[in-house]
Amino acid sequence: MDYFAYGVRGFVIAVFLIAVAGKVGGTGAFSAFVDSLRPLAVVPESAVRAVGLAVVAVEGAICLALAWPYAPATRAGLAAATALLAVFAVVIARSVSKGTPVLCRCFGRSTAPLGRVHVVRNGLLASVAGAGTAAVAAGPAGGSHVGTAAVAWCAGVIVGGVVTVLEDLVSLFRPAVPSFPTE
């Protein structure tokens, strides 16, 4: 496996591990996530909770597959990540095009509405996971130095972590809207 693939594995694990933790890691977090799925109207109301459970389970399974040092598991995990992220992008694009206001609970904590930036983010994440899948499928192209593989992995984890808080970081640089007292 090449160093790029190690970096992508770390990246995708960080993104999905943070997503899972945000969706189940606090009182009411999972319920808030499930409630954010309802306005998307992609499944019948009776199936929304099951879909929420399935999303969390698949995200967790992707993390496990990518943590396992076995190329077929890595390939399957990256392919699943690519597919899941592409589905997210399509569902969000559909919601945005309809003008349906939906809170982004992608990583569990945000109260920002889903928008085009989320479509682009998920499309780019799917592209990275897809490129990682291709790199693993191409077979070993180097990557036998343990230290360099560890650096690639850690760099991927750091970048993945930054991606999950990018929305918060961008909001720090938006101009503040002055609030004036009302009479």
C-alpha positions in Angstrom: 0.0 0.0 0.0 1.4 3.4 -0.9 1.7 6.4 1.4 -1.2 8.2 -0.2 -3.4 5.3 0.7 -2.2 5.4 4.4 -3.0 9.1 4.5 -6.5 8.6 3.0 -7.2 5.8 5.5 -6.3 8.1 8.4 -8.3 10.9 6.8 -11.4 8.9 6.3 -11.2 7.2 9.8 -11.0 10.7 11.4 -13.9 12.0 9.5 -16.2 9.0 10.2 -15.0 8.5 13.8 -15.8 12.1 14.6 -19.1 11.8 12.8 -20.1 8.7 14.8 -19.0 10.3 18.1 -21.0 13.4 17.3 -24.1 11.5 16.5 -24.1 9.2 19.6 -21.7 10.9 22.0 -24.0 12.9 24.1 -27.4 13.1 25.7 -29.9 13.6 22.9 -27.3 13.6 20.2 -28.7 10.6 18.3 -32.3 11.9 18.6 -31.1 15.2 17.2 -29.4 13.5 14.3 -32.6 11.4 13.6 -34.7 14.5 13.8 -32.4 16.2 11.2 -33.1 13.4 8.8 -36.9 13.8 8.8 -37.1 16.9 6.6 -35.0 15.2 4.0 -38.0 13.0 3.3 -36.0 10.3 1.5 -37.5 7.4 3.4 -40.9 6.9 5.0 -41.3 8.4 8.5 -41.5 4.9 10.0 -38.0 4.1 8.7 -36.2 7.3 9.7 -34.8 6.0 13.0 -33.7 2.8 11.3 -31.9 4.8 8.6 -30.2 6.8 11.3 -29.0 3.7 13.0 -27.8 2.3 9.7 -25.9 5.5 8.9 -24.1 5.3 12.3 -23.4 1.6 11.9 -22.0 1.9 8.4 -19.8 4.9 9.5 -18.5 2.8 12.4 -18.0 -0.3 10.2 -16.0 1.9 7.7 -13.7 3.0 10.6 -13.2 -0.7 11.6 -12.5 -1.8 8.1 -9.9 1.0 7.6 -8.2 0.3 10.9 -7.7 -3.3 10.0 -4.3 -3.7 8.2 -5.7 -6.0 5.5 -5.8 -4.6 1.9 -9.2 -6.2 1.0 -10.8 -4.7 4.2 -9.2 -1.3 3.4 -10.5 -1.5 -0.2 -14.0 -2.4 1.0 -13.9 0.4 3.7 -12.8 3.0 1.2 -15.4 1.9 -1.4 -18.1 2.0 1.2 -17.0 5.5 2.3 -17.0 6.7 -1.3 -20.6 5.3 -1.8 -21.9 6.7 1.5 -20.4 10.1 0.9 -21.8 10.2 -2.6 -25.2 9.4 -1.3 -24.9 12.1 1.3 -24.0 14.6 -1.4 -27.0 13.6 -3.6 -29.5 13.7 -0.7 -28.2 17.1 0.5 -28.2 18.5 -3.1 -31.8 17.4 -3.4 -32.7 19.1 -0.2 -30.9 22.3 -1.1 -32.5 22.4 -4.6 -36.0 22.1 -3.0 -35.2 24.8 -0.5 -35.9 22.5 2.4 -34.3 23.8 5.6 -32.4 21.0 7.3 -29.9 21.3 10.1 -26.5 19.8 9.4 -25.9 17.1 12.0 -23.2 15.5 9.9 -20.8 15.6 12.8 -23.5 15.9 15.5 -23.1 19.3 16.9 -23.6 21.9 14.2 -26.8 23.9 13.9 -26.0 25.4 10.5 -28.5 24.6 7.8 -27.4 22.3 5.0 -26.3 24.2 1.9 -24.2 24.0 -1.2 -21.0 23.9 0.8 -22.1 20.6 2.3 -22.8 19.2 -1.2 -19.3 20.2 -2.3 -17.7 19.0 1.0 -19.3 15.5 0.6 -18.4 15.4 -3.1 -14.8 16.2 -2.3 -14.7 13.7 0.6 -16.2 11.0 -1.8 -13.5 11.9 -4.3 -10.7 11.5 -1.8 -12.1 8.2 -0.6 -12.5 7.1 -4.2 -8.9 8.0 -5.0 -7.8 6.0 -1.9 -9.8 3.0 -3.2 -8.0 3.3 -6.5 -4.6 3.5 -4.8 -5.3 0.4 -2.7 -6.7 -1.5 -5.7 -3.6 -0.6 -7.8 -1.5 -2.5 -5.3 1.7 -1.7 -3.5 3.5 1.2 -5.0 5.9 1.7 -2.1 5.1 2.4 1.5 7.3 -0.1 3.2 8.9 2.4 5.5 7.0 2.3 8.7 7.9 5.8 9.9 6.8 7.4 6.6 3.6 5.4 6.6 2.9 6.6 10.2 3.5 10.2 9.2 1.1 9.8 6.2 -1.5 8.2 8.5 -1.2 11.0 11.1 -1.3 13.7 8.5 -4.5 12.2 7.1 -6.0 12.1 10.6 -5.1 15.7 11.2 -6.6 16.9 7.9 -9.7 14.8 8.5 -10.1 16.4 11.9 -9.8 19.8 10.4 -12.4 19.0 7.8 -14.9 18.2 10.5 -14.5 21.6 12.1 -14.0 23.6 8.9 -17.5 25.1 9.1 -16.7 26.4 12.6 -13.3 27.7 11.5 -14.8 29.6 8.5 -17.4 31.2 10.8 -14.6 32.7 12.8 -13.6 34.8 9.8 -17.1 35.9 8.7 -17.9 39.5 9.5 -19.9 39.9 12.6 -23.4 41.2 12.2 -23.9 44.1 14.6 -26.8 43.8 16.9 -28.6 47.0 17.9 -31.0 47.2 20.8 -34.6 47.4 19.7 -36.9 49.8 21.4 
